[in-house]
Amino acid sequence: MNTSPSPQQILVCDDEPHLREMVAEYLTERGYCVSEAENANVMNDLLEKTQPALIILDVNMPGTDGLTALRNLRTTSTVPVIM
């Protein structure tokens, strides 16, 4: 019987594919379950499906920037965010 805890879910939101994939790979190799979003709209869609323990959010993104995305997020969630 496996009694180890399930991995924590982390959402990485960054418009730069290389950086987003590098961070996701690093976290996955360390046992985290990672979702990736290329913009705030995709991040919001994923938030409806998952309940991440942490969001890593880029500040400078086209469209809705990270600061606006965080302000919007704070109206419905208190999930920790690293920017």
N, C-alpha and C positions, 0 to 999 in steps of 0.2 A: 504494500500500500504506500503510495506517494503522499507524504505529508508536507512537502515543501509548498510555500505559498506561490500563487500564480504571479506571473511577472506584472509589474506596474505598467500601465498604459501611458505613453508619452506622445503628444502630438507636436510635430515639428512643422512650422509654417514659415516658408521662405520662398521667394520667387526665383532664387538662383538654384537650378536643379543640382548642380555639382555640390554646392554647400549643403543643401537639404539632404541629399543622398549620403554624403560623408557623415553628417551628424547622425542620421538614422542608422547607418551601418555601425558606427561606433557604439551607439546605445544598444542596438540589437545584439551585438557581440558580447555585451555585458549583461544580457538577460532581460532587457526591457522589451515590451511589446510596443512597436512604434507605428504610428500613422503619419502620413505625409500630406501636406496641403501646399499648393503653389500660390494661393492667395487667400484673402479673408473670406471670400464666398465659399470656397471649398472647405476652409476651416470650419465655418458655421455649419455646413452640411454634415461634416464628420462629427461635430459636437452633438448633433441630433442622434447619431448612431452609437457613439462611444462616450464613455465618461473618463477622460484622461485624468491622471493624477497630477499632470504637469503639462503646460504648453510652453514650447520654445518658439518665440514669435519675433520675426524680423521687423525692425522699425521702418525701414525704407522699402516699400513695395508699391508697384503701380496700382492705380485704382484706390482701394481703401488701404491707407497706410497702417502700420502696426499700432500707432497710438490711437487712431480712430477705432480700429478693430478691438483694442483693449477696452476703450470706453464703452463700446457697444456690448462687449462680453460682460463687463461688470454690472450691467443692468439685469443679468440673469444668472450669473455664476460667480463663485469665489475661488475657482480653481487657480492654483498658483501659476504665475507666468514669469518666465525669464525672457528678457528682451535683449 
